[in-house]
């Protein structure tokens, strides 16, 4: 049986003014004979999109008020997308290939040689402009087929592939149309629009679950196993996780951060410490309450003189006035993630060396304002 409809499938009546395009029929797996192997029968997913042409006057299509645009998507043996480079476009018989990786059938008005399309005709332009909505409509049916739903984006036409001037607009039209619909399977279940999908590294996905991503960043990750073409999700304008968003865990999401255990916190700081954009993280953290302190609060690097846990066994007398890194956090980081200590160094955390104690703690308290904040035991400790 043929992949494509005959001209008898074209309707000459029953036009509807309520909609320019109507989804008619999908999920038809059509056997297509491979040109490379006449004995092999390949599978494809065939979809049909009905288009109202009643408002277009075309002498060669007199009385034709509705036509079907048929798309056929090659599949692998397990039902996954199997794009074929150079699929021909048809007007009931092959015209030629225009760079698409799936088959297109539409009732184009052709030039006399049948090797080209009358590009100036409104009829043909209308058919061309229906390819994108037909593709988007097919996506709804792809969702019912697991292997295809995770791989269909491989059919997304690319600028470097579709170079024929007449069909070039289809590339941007398809991208723009997909941006408006829930076309990306999400890790947390269901489907989301591209603007609701978050692109993040494996390290981030290990730190923040799908539910965390939705709660903290307002977007979900693509489902595991989803196979887009290279750069495909970026072309659809899926969101990239930005450094200011990550640093919000020290700001508006600080209560959420308090609920995380010690191991998670050390892992999170290690992620920042090892990030290629560590300098950008540090620049943002300097003004945020981001250093776990021994008194249970989060210290701000630019606002607090922060010290590592005291190394001296001798009591200074002013220990209670120092802001010291949480001992358990420091011990775990030192043992399992030494890069975290270098991150703390970058944030200005100091060791309790005499010079640093004098510069960062003692001298600031020997001012009129500092004396008011310091108690007697602390001031005595300063002069020891």
RODREN-597860 format. One record per residue (C-alpha): x, y, z; residue number from 0; residue in three letters. Coordinates in steps of 0.05 Angstrom, whole numbers, plus 5000, padded with zeros to 4 digits. Layout:
BEGIN
<site c1="X" c2="Y" c3="Z" lokol="NUM" selum="ALA"/>
...
END
This chain:
BEGIN
<site c1="5000" c2="5000" c3="5000" lokol="0" selum="UNK"/>
<site c1="5026" c2="5069" c3="4983" lokol="1" selum="UNK"/>
<site c1="5052" c2="5117" c3="5034" lokol="2" selum="UNK"/>
<site c1="5015" c2="5175" c3="5001" lokol="3" selum="UNK"/>
<site c1="4942" c2="5189" c3="4984" lokol="4" selum="UNK"/>
<site c1="4917" c2="5191" c3="4914" lokol="5" selum="UNK"/>
<site c1="4885" c2="5253" c3="4884" lokol="6" selum="UNK"/>
<site c1="4818" c2="5220" c3="4898" lokol="7" selum="UNK"/>
<site c1="4830" c2="5234" c3="4972" lokol="8" selum="UNK"/>
<site c1="4824" c2="5309" c3="4959" lokol="9" selum="UNK"/>
<site c1="4756" c2="5336" c3="4979" lokol="10" selum="UNK"/>
<site c1="4717" c2="5382" c3="4933" lokol="11" selum="UNK"/>
<site c1="4664" c2="5402" c3="4983" lokol="12" selum="UNK"/>
<site c1="4644" c2="5407" c3="5055" lokol="13" selum="UNK"/>
<site c1="4688" c2="5468" c3="5068" lokol="14" selum="UNK"/>
<site c1="4687" c2="5496" c3="5139" lokol="15" selum="UNK"/>
<site c1="4699" c2="5569" c3="5154" lokol="16" selum="UNK"/>
<site c1="4709" c2="5557" c3="5229" lokol="17" selum="UNK"/>
<site c1="4780" c2="5531" c3="5224" lokol="18" selum="UNK"/>
<site c1="4836" c2="5536" c3="5174" lokol="19" selum="UNK"/>
<site c1="4867" c2="5470" c3="5194" lokol="20" selum="UNK"/>
<site c1="4836" c2="5409" c3="5227" lokol="21" selum="UNK"/>
<site c1="4870" c2="5347" c3="5254" lokol="22" selum="UNK"/>
<site c1="4839" c2="5287" c3="5221" lokol="23" selum="UNK"/>
<site c1="4876" c2="5223" c3="5230" lokol="24" selum="UNK"/>
<site c1="4943" c2="5198" c3="5258" lokol="25" selum="UNK"/>
<site c1="4976" c2="5136" c3="5285" lokol="26" selum="UNK"/>
<site c1="4975" c2="5100" c3="5219" lokol="27" selum="UNK"/>
<site c1="5039" c2="5059" c3="5211" lokol="28" selum="UNK"/>
<site c1="5052" c2="5054" c3="5137" lokol="29" selum="UNK"/>
<site c1="5101" c2="5006" c3="5106" lokol="30" selum="UNK"/>
<site c1="5149" c2="5042" c3="5059" lokol="31" selum="UNK"/>
<site c1="5194" c2="5005" c3="5012" lokol="32" selum="UNK"/>
<site c1="5266" c2="5024" c3="5022" lokol="33" selum="UNK"/>
<site c1="5301" c2="5048" c3="4959" lokol="34" selum="UNK"/>
<site c1="5366" c2="5016" c3="4984" lokol="35" selum="UNK"/>
<site c1="5336" c2="4947" c3="4995" lokol="36" selum="UNK"/>
<site c1="5275" c2="4927" c3="4954" lokol="37" selum="UNK"/>
<site c1="5262" c2="4868" c3="5001" lokol="38" selum="UNK"/>
<site c1="5260" c2="4910" c3="5065" lokol="39" selum="UNK"/>
<site c1="5197" c2="4942" c3="5090" lokol="40" selum="UNK"/>
<site c1="5209" c2="5003" c3="5133" lokol="41" selum="UNK"/>
<site c1="5159" c2="5031" c3="5183" lokol="42" selum="UNK"/>
<site c1="5134" c2="5102" c3="5186" lokol="43" selum="UNK"/>
<site c1="5084" c2="5142" c3="5226" lokol="44" selum="UNK"/>
<site c1="5035" c2="5175" c3="5178" lokol="45" selum="UNK"/>
<site c1="4993" c2="5235" c3="5198" lokol="46" selum="UNK"/>
<site c1="4942" c2="5275" c3="5160" lokol="47" selum="UNK"/>
<site c1="4924" c2="5349" c3="5169" lokol="48" selum="UNK"/>
<site c1="4862" c2="5377" c3="5135" lokol="49" selum="UNK"/>
<site c1="4868" c2="5447" c3="5107" lokol="50" selum="UNK"/>
<site c1="4813" c2="5494" c3="5086" lokol="51" selum="UNK"/>
<site c1="4831" c2="5525" c3="5019" lokol="52" selum="UNK"/>
<site c1="4763" c2="5555" c3="5003" lokol="53" selum="UNK"/>
<site c1="4788" c2="5627" c3="5007" lokol="54" selum="UNK"/>
<site c1="4843" c2="5618" c3="4955" lokol="55" selum="UNK"/>
<site c1="4830" c2="5624" c3="4881" lokol="56" selum="UNK"/>
<site c1="4873" c2="5578" c3="4840" lokol="57" selum="UNK"/>
<site c1="4851" c2="5563" c3="4768" lokol="58" selum="UNK"/>
<site c1="4886" c2="5495" c3="4768" lokol="59" selum="UNK"/>
<site c1="4849" c2="5474" c3="4831" lokol="60" selum="UNK"/>
<site c1="4780" c2="5499" c3="4814" lokol="61" selum="UNK"/>
<site c1="4726" c2="5477" c3="4863" lokol="62" selum="UNK"/>
<site c1="4777" c2="5445" c3="4910" lokol="63" selum="UNK"/>
<site c1="4760" c2="5473" c3="4978" lokol="64" selum="UNK"/>
<site c1="4797" c2="5427" c3="5026" lokol="65" selum="UNK"/>
<site c1="4861" c2="5387" c3="5019" lokol="66" selum="UNK"/>
<site c1="4903" c2="5342" c3="5063" lokol="67" selum="UNK"/>
<site c1="4975" c2="5354" c3="5081" lokol="68" selum="UNK"/>
<site c1="5006" c2="5287" c3="5098" lokol="69" selum="UNK"/>
<site c1="5070" c2="5277" c3="5137" lokol="70" selum="UNK"/>
<site c1="5104" c2="5210" c3="5143" lokol="71" selum="UNK"/>
<site c1="5158" c2="5200" c3="5195" lokol="72" selum="UNK"/>
<site c1="5207" c2="5142" c3="5186" lokol="73" selum="UNK"/>
<site c1="5213" c2="5097" c3="5247" lokol="74" selum="UNK"/>
<site c1="5264" c2="5046" c3="5271" lokol="75" selum="UNK"/>
<site c1="5245" c2="4974" c3="5286" lokol="76" selum="UNK"/>
<site c1="5229" c2="4993" c3="5359" lokol="77" selum="UNK"/>
<site c1="5185" c2="5051" c3="5339" lokol="78" selum="UNK"/>
<site c1="5235" c2="5107" c3="5352" lokol="79" selum="UNK"/>
<site c1="5247" c2="5166" c3="5306" lokol="80" selum="UNK"/>
<site c1="5294" c2="5147" c3="5249" lokol="81" selum="UNK"/>
<site c1="5303" c2="5210" c3="5207" lokol="82" selum="UNK"/>
<site c1="5323" c2="5198" c3="5135" lokol="83" selum="UNK"/>
<site c1="5366" c2="5251" c3="5103" lokol="84" selum="UNK"/>
<site c1="5337" c2="5275" c3="5037" lokol="85" selum="UNK"/>
<site c1="5266" c2="5251" c3="5042" lokol="86" selum="UNK"/>
<site c1="5229" c2="5274" c3="4979" lokol="87" selum="UNK"/>
<site c1="5169" c2="5320" c3="4981" lokol="88" selum="UNK"/>
<site c1="5109" c2="5296" c3="4941" lokol="89" selum="UNK"/>
<site c1="5052" c2="5324" c3="4902" lokol="90" selum="UNK"/>
<site c1="5022" c2="5254" c3="4894" lokol="91" selum="UNK"/>
<site c1="5087" c2="5236" c3="4858" lokol="92" selum="UNK"/>
<site c1="5157" c2="5255" c3="4882" lokol="93" selum="UNK"/>
<site c1="5179" c2="5326" c3="4866" lokol="94" selum="UNK"/>
<site c1="5249" c2="5325" c3="4896" lokol="95" selum="UNK"/>
<site c1="5280" c2="5331" c3="4964" lokol="96" selum="UNK"/>
<site c1="5284" c2="5398" c3="4998" lokol="97" selum="UNK"/>
<site c1="5323" c2="5380" c3="5061" lokol="98" selum="UNK"/>
<site c1="5270" c2="5350" c3="5107" lokol="99" selum="UNK"/>
<site c1="5282" c2="5285" c3="5144" lokol="100" selum="UNK"/>
<site c1="5209" c2="5263" c3="5138" lokol="101" selum="UNK"/>
<site c1="5162" c2="5257" c3="5078" lokol="102" selum="UNK"/>
<site c1="5114" c2="5312" c3="5059" lokol="103" selum="UNK"/>
<site c1="5054" c2="5304" c3="5013" lokol="104" selum="UNK"/>
<site c1="5014" c2="5365" c3="4992" lokol="105" selum="UNK"/>
<site c1="4974" c2="5384" c3="4930" lokol="106" selum="UNK"/>
<site c1="5025" c2="5434" c3="4905" lokol="107" selum="UNK"/>
<site c1="5016" c2="5466" c3="4836" lokol="108" selum="UNK"/>
<site c1="5079" c2="5447" c3="4799" lokol="109" selum="UNK"/>
<site c1="5117" c2="5475" c3="4741" lokol="110" selum="UNK"/>
<site c1="5112" c2="5437" c3="4676" lokol="111" selum="UNK"/>
<site c1="5174" c2="5395" c3="4688" lokol="112" selum="UNK"/>
<site c1="5147" c2="5372" c3="4756" lokol="113" selum="UNK"/>
<site c1="5215" c2="5386" c3="4786" lokol="114" selum="UNK"/>
<site c1="5194" c2="5450" c3="4820" lokol="115" selum="UNK"/>
<site c1="5137" c2="5488" c3="4854" lokol="116" selum="UNK"/>
<site c1="5105" c2="5552" c3="4830" lokol="117" selum="UNK"/>
<site c1="5132" c2="5591" c3="4889" lokol="118" selum="UNK"/>
<site c1="5093" c2="5655" c3="4876" lokol="119" selum="UNK"/>
<site c1="5023" c2="5623" c3="4881" lokol="120" selum="UNK"/>
<site c1="4983" c2="5637" c3="4944" lokol="121" selum="UNK"/>
<site c1="4957" c2="5565" c3="4940" lokol="122" selum="UNK"/>
<site c1="5027" c2="5537" c3="4946" lokol="123" selum="UNK"/>
<site c1="5048" c2="5586" c3="5000" lokol="124" selum="UNK"/>
<site c1="4987" c2="5566" c3="5041" lokol="125" selum="UNK"/>
<site c1="5006" c2="5492" c3="5034" lokol="126" selum="UNK"/>
<site c1="5078" c2="5507" c3="5054" lokol="127" selum="UNK"/>
<site c1="5056" c2="5547" c3="5115" lokol="128" selum="UNK"/>
<site c1="5013" c2="5488" c3="5138" lokol="129" selum="UNK"/>
<site c1="5073" c2="5442" c3="5147" lokol="130" selum="UNK"/>
<site c1="5091" c2="5472" c3="5215" lokol="131" selum="UNK"/>
<site c1="5020" c2="5465" c3="5245" lokol="132" selum="UNK"/>
<site c1="5016" c2="5395" c3="5215" lokol="133" selum="UNK"/>
<site c1="5082" c2="5377" c3="5250" lokol="134" selum="UNK"/>
<site c1="5057" c2="5405" c3="5317" lokol="135" selum="UNK"/>
<site c1="4991" c2="5368" c3="5310" lokol="136" selum="UNK"/>
<site c1="5029" c2="5303" c3="5298" lokol="137" selum="UNK"/>
<site c1="5067" c2="5314" c3="5363" lokol="138" selum="UNK"/>
<site c1="5002" c2="5304" c3="5401" lokol="139" selum="UNK"/>
<site c1="4997" c2="5235" c3="5372" lokol="140" selum="UNK"/>
<site c1="5070" c2="5219" c3="5383" lokol="141" selum="UNK"/>
<site c1="5057" c2="5225" c3="5458" lokol="142" selum="UNK"/>
<site c1="5018" c2="5159" c3="5457" lokol="143" selum="UNK"/>
<site c1="5079" c2="5121" c3="5432" lokol="144" selum="UNK"/>
<site c1="5136" c2="5117" c3="5484" lokol="145" selum="UNK"/>
<site c1="5196" c2="5107" c3="5438" lokol="146" selum="UNK"/>
<site c1="5172" c2="5160" c3="5389" lokol="147" selum="UNK"/>
<site c1="5153" c2="5210" c3="5443" lokol="148" selum="UNK"/>
<site c1="5225" c2="5209" c3="5469" lokol="149" selum="UNK"/>
<site c1="5258" c2="5216" c3="5401" lokol="150" selum="UNK"/>
<site c1="5211" c2="5254" c3="5354" lokol="151" selum="UNK"/>
<site c1="5249" c2="5320" c3="5361" lokol="152" selum="UNK"/>
<site c1="5303" c2="5289" c3="5317" lokol="153" selum="UNK"/>
<site c1="5256" c2="5306" c3="5259" lokol="154" selum="UNK"/>
<site c1="5262" c2="5380" c3="5275" lokol="155" selum="UNK"/>
<site c1="5284" c2="5413" c3="5210" lokol="156" selum="UNK"/>
<site c1="5349" c2="5452" c3="5214" lokol="157" selum="UNK"/>
<site c1="5372" c2="5515" c3="5177" lokol="158" selum="UNK"/>
<site c1="5432" c2="5480" c3="5150" lokol="159" selum="UNK"/>
<site c1="5389" c2="5424" c3="5122" lokol="160" selum="UNK"/>
<site c1="5330" c2="5461" c3="5091" lokol="161" selum="UNK"/>
<site c1="5363" c2="5510" c3="5045" lokol="162" selum="UNK"/>
<site c1="5312" c2="5516" c3="4989" lokol="163" selum="UNK"/>
<site c1="5288" c2="5589" c3="4992" lokol="164" selum="UNK"/>
<site c1="5215" c2="5570" c3="4985" lokol="165" selum="UNK"/>
<site c1="5216" c2="5521" c3="5044" lokol="166" selum="UNK"/>
<site c1="5266" c2="5558" c3="5089" lokol="167" selum="UNK"/>
<site c1="5209" c2="5593" c3="5127" lokol="168" selum="UNK"/>
<site c1="5183" c2="5525" c3="5150" lokol="169" selum="UNK"/>
<site c1="5243" c2="5518" c3="5197" lokol="170" selum="UNK"/>
<site c1="5227" c2="5581" c3="5238" lokol="171" selum="UNK"/>
<site c1="5152" c2="5568" c3="5233" lokol="172" selum="UNK"/>
<site c1="5161" c2="5499" c3="5264" lokol="173" selum="UNK"/>
<site c1="5205" c2="5525" c3="5320" lokol="174" selum="UNK"/>
<site c1="5156" c2="5582" c3="5336" lokol="175" selum="UNK"/>
<site c1="5096" c2="5535" c3="5335" lokol="176" selum="UNK"/>
<site c1="5129" c2="5485" c3="5381" lokol="177" selum="UNK"/>
<site c1="5147" c2="5540" c3="5431" lokol="178" selum="UNK"/>
<site c1="5073" c2="5551" c3="5443" lokol="179" selum="UNK"/>
<site c1="5053" c2="5479" c3="5460" lokol="180" selum="UNK"/>
<site c1="5071" c2="5427" c3="5512" lokol="181" selum="UNK"/>
<site c1="5120" c2="5388" c3="5470" lokol="182" selum="UNK"/>
<site c1="5175" c2="5367" c3="5518" lokol="183" selum="UNK"/>
<site c1="5165" c2="5306" c3="5564" lokol="184" selum="UNK"/>
<site c1="5184" c2="5327" c3="5635" lokol="185" selum="UNK"/>
<site c1="5221" c2="5287" c3="5688" lokol="186" selum="UNK"/>
<site c1="5166" c2="5299" c3="5738" lokol="187" selum="UNK"/>
<site c1="5113" c2="5272" c3="5691" lokol="188" selum="UNK"/>
<site c1="5070" c2="5302" c3="5637" lokol="189" selum="UNK"/>
<site c1="5091" c2="5350" c3="5582" lokol="190" selum="UNK"/>
<site c1="5113" c2="5422" c3="5586" lokol="191" selum="UNK"/>
<site c1="5123" c2="5481" c3="5540" lokol="192" selum="UNK"/>
<site c1="5196" c2="5495" c3="5524" lokol="193" selum="UNK"/>
<site c1="5196" c2="5557" c3="5569" lokol="194" selum="UNK"/>
<site c1="5177" c2="5512" c3="5627" lokol="195" selum="UNK"/>
<site c1="5235" c2="5464" c3="5615" lokol="196" selum="UNK"/>
<site c1="5302" c2="5473" c3="5650" lokol="197" selum="UNK"/>
<site c1="5369" c2="5456" c3="5619" lokol="198" selum="UNK"/>
<site c1="5419" c2="5439" c3="5673" lokol="199" selum="UNK"/>
<site c1="5482" c2="5397" c3="5684" lokol="200" selum="UNK"/>
<site c1="5481" c2="5327" c3="5712" lokol="201" selum="UNK"/>
<site c1="5512" c2="5355" c3="5776" lokol="202" selum="UNK"/>
<site c1="5454" c2="5403" c3="5785" lokol="203" selum="UNK"/>
<site c1="5403" c2="5349" c3="5771" lokol="204" selum="UNK"/>
<site c1="5436" c2="5306" c3="5824" lokol="205" selum="UNK"/>
<site c1="5431" c2="5363" c3="5875" lokol="206" selum="UNK"/>
<site c1="5361" c2="5387" c3="5858" lokol="207" selum="UNK"/>
<site c1="5307" c2="5336" c3="5845" lokol="208" selum="UNK"/>
<site c1="5253" c2="5348" c3="5793" lokol="209" selum="UNK"/>
<site c1="5206" c2="5370" c3="5848" lokol="210" selum="UNK"/>
<site c1="5260" c2="5417" c3="5875" lokol="211" selum="UNK"/>
<site c1="5270" c2="5447" c3="5806" lokol="212" selum="UNK"/>
<site c1="5196" c2="5462" c3="5799" lokol="213" selum="UNK"/>
<site c1="5191" c2="5492" c3="5869" lokol="214" selum="UNK"/>
<site c1="5255" c2="5533" c3="5867" lokol="215" selum="UNK"/>
<site c1="5265" c2="5550" c3="5794" lokol="216" selum="UNK"/>
<site c1="5195" c2="5545" c3="5765" lokol="217" selum="UNK"/>
<site c1="5213" c2="5494" c3="5712" lokol="218" selum="UNK"/>
<site c1="5225" c2="5419" c3="5705" lokol="219" selum="UNK"/>
<site c1="5280" c2="5379" c3="5672" lokol="220" selum="UNK"/>
<site c1="5269" c2="5341" c3="5606" lokol="221" selum="UNK"/>
<site c1="5250" c2="5269" c3="5619" lokol="222" selum="UNK"/>
<site c1="5308" c2="5219" c3="5625" lokol="223" selum="UNK"/>
<site c1="5316" c2="5185" c3="5558" lokol="224" selum="UNK"/>
<site c1="5290" c2="5243" c3="5517" lokol="225" selum="UNK"/>
<site c1="5335" c2="5249" c3="5456" lokol="226" selum="UNK"/>
<site c1="5335" c2="5317" c3="5423" lokol="227" selum="UNK"/>
<site c1="5381" c2="5335" c3="5366" lokol="228" selum="UNK"/>
<site c1="5443" c2="5374" c3="5384" lokol="229" selum="UNK"/>
<site c1="5422" c2="5444" c3="5403" lokol="230" selum="UNK"/>
<site c1="5349" c2="5427" c3="5393" lokol="231" selum="UNK"/>
<site c1="5325" c2="5447" c3="5462" lokol="232" selum="UNK"/>
<site c1="5364" c2="5512" c3="5458" lokol="233" selum="UNK"/>
<site c1="5330" c2="5528" c3="5392" lokol="234" selum="UNK"/>
<site c1="5263" c2="5519" c3="5426" lokol="235" selum="UNK"/>
<site c1="5285" c2="5569" c3="5479" lokol="236" selum="UNK"/>
<site c1="5284" c2="5520" c3="5537" lokol="237" selum="UNK"/>
<site c1="5310" c2="5555" c3="5599" lokol="238" selum="UNK"/>
<site c1="5382" c2="5552" c3="5621" lokol="239" selum="UNK"/>
<site c1="5394" c2="5552" c3="5696" lokol="240" selum="UNK"/>
<site c1="5428" c2="5617" c3="5713" lokol="241" selum="UNK"/>
<site c1="5477" c2="5631" c3="5769" lokol="242" selum="UNK"/>
<site c1="5431" c2="5682" c3="5804" lokol="243" selum="UNK"/>
<site c1="5376" c2="5629" c3="5805" lokol="244" selum="UNK"/>
<site c1="5423" c2="5579" c3="5839" lokol="245" selum="UNK"/>
<site c1="5445" c2="5631" c3="5890" lokol="246" selum="UNK"/>
<site c1="5372" c2="5643" c3="5909" lokol="247" selum="UNK"/>
<site c1="5380" c2="5584" c3="5956" lokol="248" selum="UNK"/>
<site c1="5418" c2="5633" c3="6001" lokol="249" selum="UNK"/>
<site c1="5364" c2="5686" c3="5992" lokol="250" selum="UNK"/>
<site c1="5290" c2="5674" c3="5983" lokol="251" selum="UNK"/>
<site c1="5298" c2="5599" c3="5989" lokol="252" selum="UNK"/>
<site c1="5340" c2="5601" c3="6052" lokol="253" selum="UNK"/>
<site c1="5286" c2="5564" c3="6093" lokol="254" selum="UNK"/>
<site c1="5289" c2="5508" c3="6042" lokol="255" selum="UNK"/>
<site c1="5365" c2="5506" c3="6050" lokol="256" selum="UNK"/>
<site c1="5359" c2="5499" c3="6125" lokol="257" selum="UNK"/>
<site c1="5323" c2="5433" c3="6116" lokol="258" selum="UNK"/>
<site c1="5380" c2="5401" c3="6076" lokol="259" selum="UNK"/>
<site c1="5427" c2="5355" c3="6112" lokol="260" selum="UNK"/>
<site c1="5502" c2="5365" c3="6122" lokol="261" selum="UNK"/>
<site c1="5522" c2="5318" c3="6066" lokol="262" selum="UNK"/>
<site c1="5479" c2="5355" c3="6016" lokol="263" selum="UNK"/>
<site c1="5506" c2="5423" c3="6037" lokol="264" selum="UNK"/>
<site c1="5578" c2="5401" c3="6029" lokol="265" selum="UNK"/>
<site c1="5561" c2="5371" c3="5960" lokol="266" selum="UNK"/>
<site c1="5528" c2="5437" c3="5940" lokol="267" selum="UNK"/>
<site c1="5587" c2="5479" c3="5961" lokol="268" selum="UNK"/>
<site c1="5633" c2="5429" c3="5925" lokol="269" selum="UNK"/>
<site c1="5592" c2="5439" c3="5861" lokol="270" selum="UNK"/>
<site c1="5603" c2="5514" c3="5866" lokol="271" selum="UNK"/>
<site c1="5677" c2="5505" c3="5883" lokol="272" selum="UNK"/>
<site c1="5689" c2="5462" c3="5821" lokol="273" selum="UNK"/>
<site c1="5645" c2="5502" c3="5773" lokol="274" selum="UNK"/>
<site c1="5680" c2="5532" c3="5713" lokol="275" selum="UNK"/>
<site c1="5642" c2="5596" c3="5732" lokol="276" selum="UNK"/>
<site c1="5666" c2="5594" c3="5804" lokol="277" selum="UNK"/>
<site c1="5689" c2="5667" c3="5801" lokol="278" selum="UNK"/>
<site c1="5618" c2="5689" c3="5781" lokol="279" selum="UNK"/>
<site c1="5589" c2="5648" c3="5839" lokol="280" selum="UNK"/>
<site c1="5638" c2="5679" c3="5888" lokol="281" selum="UNK"/>
<site c1="5622" c2="5749" c3="5864" lokol="282" selum="UNK"/>
<site c1="5549" c2="5736" c3="5877" lokol="283" selum="UNK"/>
<site c1="5559" c2="5701" c3="5944" lokol="284" selum="UNK"/>
<site c1="5600" c2="5758" c3="5975" lokol="285" selum="UNK"/>
<site c1="5536" c2="5797" c3="5988" lokol="286" selum="UNK"/>
<site c1="5494" c2="5738" c3="6009" lokol="287" selum="UNK"/>
<site c1="5486" c2="5701" c3="6076" lokol="288" selum="UNK"/>
<site c1="5521" c2="5639" c3="6050" lokol="289" selum="UNK"/>
<site c1="5572" c2="5615" c3="6102" lokol="290" selum="UNK"/>
<site c1="5546" c2="5565" c3="6154" lokol="291" selum="UNK"/>
<site c1="5566" c2="5593" c3="6222" lokol="292" selum="UNK"/>
<site c1="5574" c2="5557" c3="6289" lokol="293" selum="UNK"/>
<site c1="5517" c2="5597" c3="6320" lokol="294" selum="UNK"/>
<site c1="5468" c2="5569" c3="6269" lokol="295" selum="UNK"/>
<site c1="5461" c2="5630" c3="6225" lokol="296" selum="UNK"/>
<site c1="5489" c2="5643" c3="6156" lokol="297" selum="UNK"/>
<site c1="5544" c2="5694" c3="6154" lokol="298" selum="UNK"/>
<site c1="5553" c2="5745" c3="6098" lokol="299" selum="UNK"/>
<site c1="5625" c2="5751" c3="6073" lokol="300" selum="UNK"/>
<site c1="5624" c2="5826" c3="6061" lokol="301" selum="UNK"/>
<site c1="5588" c2="5840" c3="6126" lokol="302" selum="UNK"/>
<site c1="5621" c2="5793" c3="6175" lokol="303" selum="UNK"/>
<site c1="5692" c2="5777" c3="6194" lokol="304" selum="UNK"/>
<site c1="5688" c2="5701" c3="6189" lokol="305" selum="UNK"/>
<site c1="5741" c2="5653" c3="6217" lokol="306" selum="UNK"/>
<site c1="5754" c2="5580" c3="6211" lokol="307" selum="UNK"/>
<site c1="5744" c2="5539" c3="6275" lokol="308" selum="UNK"/>
<site c1="5795" c2="5563" c3="6326" lokol="309" selum="UNK"/>
<site c1="5860" c2="5523" c3="6326" lokol="310" selum="UNK"/>
<site c1="5887" c2="5548" c3="6392" lokol="311" selum="UNK"/>
<site c1="5873" c2="5510" c3="6456" lokol="312" selum="UNK"/>
<site c1="5883" c2="5573" c3="6496" lokol="313" selum="UNK"/>
<site c1="5822" c2="5616" c3="6509" lokol="314" selum="UNK"/>
<site c1="5824" c2="5686" c3="6482" lokol="315" selum="UNK"/>
<site c1="5766" c2="5713" c3="6522" lokol="316" selum="UNK"/>
<site c1="5730" c2="5740" c3="6461" lokol="317" selum="UNK"/>
<site c1="5713" c2="5674" c3="6426" lokol="318" selum="UNK"/>
<site c1="5639" c2="5687" c3="6438" lokol="319" selum="UNK"/>
<site c1="5643" c2="5750" c3="6394" lokol="320" selum="UNK"/>
<site c1="5676" c2="5716" c3="6334" lokol="321" selum="UNK"/>
<site c1="5637" c2="5691" c3="6275" lokol="322" selum="UNK"/>
<site c1="5664" c2="5621" c3="6264" lokol="323" selum="UNK"/>
<site c1="5649" c2="5570" c3="6209" lokol="324" selum="UNK"/>
<site c1="5606" c2="5513" c3="6233" lokol="325" selum="UNK"/>
<site c1="5652" c2="5459" c3="6260" lokol="326" selum="UNK"/>
<site c1="5615" c2="5399" c3="6231" lokol="327" selum="UNK"/>
<site c1="5610" c2="5431" c3="6163" lokol="328" selum="UNK"/>
<site c1="5684" c2="5449" c3="6162" lokol="329" selum="UNK"/>
<site c1="5705" c2="5379" c3="6186" lokol="330" selum="UNK"/>
<site c1="5663" c2="5344" c3="6133" lokol="331" selum="UNK"/>
<site c1="5688" c2="5390" c3="6078" lokol="332" selum="UNK"/>
<site c1="5760" c2="5381" c3="6099" lokol="333" selum="UNK"/>
<site c1="5753" c2="5306" c3="6099" lokol="334" selum="UNK"/>
<site c1="5711" c2="5294" c3="6036" lokol="335" selum="UNK"/>
<site c1="5712" c2="5358" c3="5994" lokol="336" selum="UNK"/>
<site c1="5776" c2="5399" c3="6003" lokol="337" selum="UNK"/>
<site c1="5755" c2="5445" c3="5945" lokol="338" selum="UNK"/>
<site c1="5702" c2="5473" c3="5992" lokol="339" selum="UNK"/>
<site c1="5757" c2="5500" c3="6037" lokol="340" selum="UNK"/>
<site c1="5788" c2="5537" c3="5979" lokol="341" selum="UNK"/>
<site c1="5719" c2="5565" c3="5963" lokol="342" selum="UNK"/>
<site c1="5714" c2="5591" c3="6035" lokol="343" selum="UNK"/>
<site c1="5783" c2="5622" c3="6026" lokol="344" selum="UNK"/>
<site c1="5756" c2="5658" c3="5964" lokol="345" selum="UNK"/>
<site c1="5699" c2="5684" c3="6007" lokol="346" selum="UNK"/>
<site c1="5748" c2="5715" c3="6056" lokol="347" selum="UNK"/>
<site c1="5745" c2="5665" c3="6113" lokol="348" selum="UNK"/>
<site c1="5807" c2="5672" c3="6156" lokol="349" selum="UNK"/>
<site c1="5848" c2="5629" c3="6203" lokol="350" selum="UNK"/>
<site c1="5857" c2="5651" c3="6275" lokol="351" selum="UNK"/>
<site c1="5927" c2="5678" c3="6264" lokol="352" selum="UNK"/>
<site c1="5944" c2="5736" c3="6311" lokol="353" selum="UNK"/>
<site c1="5950" c2="5786" c3="6254" lokol="354" selum="UNK"/>
<site c1="5883" c2="5766" c3="6224" lokol="355" selum="UNK"/>
<site c1="5849" c2="5768" c3="6292" lokol="356" selum="UNK"/>
<site c1="5876" c2="5838" c3="6304" lokol="357" selum="UNK"/>
<site c1="5858" c2="5864" c3="6235" lokol="358" selum="UNK"/>
<site c1="5791" c2="5831" c3="6226" lokol="359" selum="UNK"/>
<site c1="5764" c2="5831" c3="6298" lokol="360" selum="UNK"/>
<site c1="5803" c2="5869" c3="6350" lokol="361" selum="UNK"/>
<site c1="5814" c2="5936" c3="6314" lokol="362" selum="UNK"/>
<site c1="5742" c2="5942" c3="6289" lokol="363" selum="UNK"/>
<site c1="5719" c2="5938" c3="6362" lokol="364" selum="UNK"/>
<site c1="5767" c2="5993" c3="6386" lokol="365" selum="UNK"/>
<site c1="5724" c2="6049" c3="6359" lokol="366" selum="UNK"/>
<site c1="5669" c2="6088" c3="6394" lokol="367" selum="UNK"/>
<site c1="5617" c2="6043" c3="6361" lokol="368" selum="UNK"/>
<site c1="5657" c2="5980" c3="6372" lokol="369" selum="UNK"/>
<site c1="5666" c2="5992" c3="6446" lokol="370" selum="UNK"/>
<site c1="5590" c2="5994" c3="6454" lokol="371" selum="UNK"/>
<site c1="5583" c2="5925" c3="6423" lokol="372" selum="UNK"/>
<site c1="5641" c2="5891" c3="6460" lokol="373" selum="UNK"/>
<site c1="5633" c2="5866" c3="6531" lokol="374" selum="UNK"/>
<site c1="5686" c2="5871" c3="6586" lokol="375" selum="UNK"/>
<site c1="5714" c2="5800" c3="6580" lokol="376" selum="UNK"/>
<site c1="5724" c2="5810" c3="6505" lokol="377" selum="UNK"/>
<site c1="5759" c2="5877" c3="6514" lokol="378" selum="UNK"/>
<site c1="5805" c2="5846" c3="6566" lokol="379" selum="UNK"/>
<site c1="5820" c2="5790" c3="6518" lokol="380" selum="UNK"/>
<site c1="5840" c2="5840" c3="6465" lokol="381" selum="UNK"/>
<site c1="5898" c2="5866" c3="6507" lokol="382" selum="UNK"/>
<site c1="5926" c2="5800" c3="6530" lokol="383" selum="UNK"/>
END
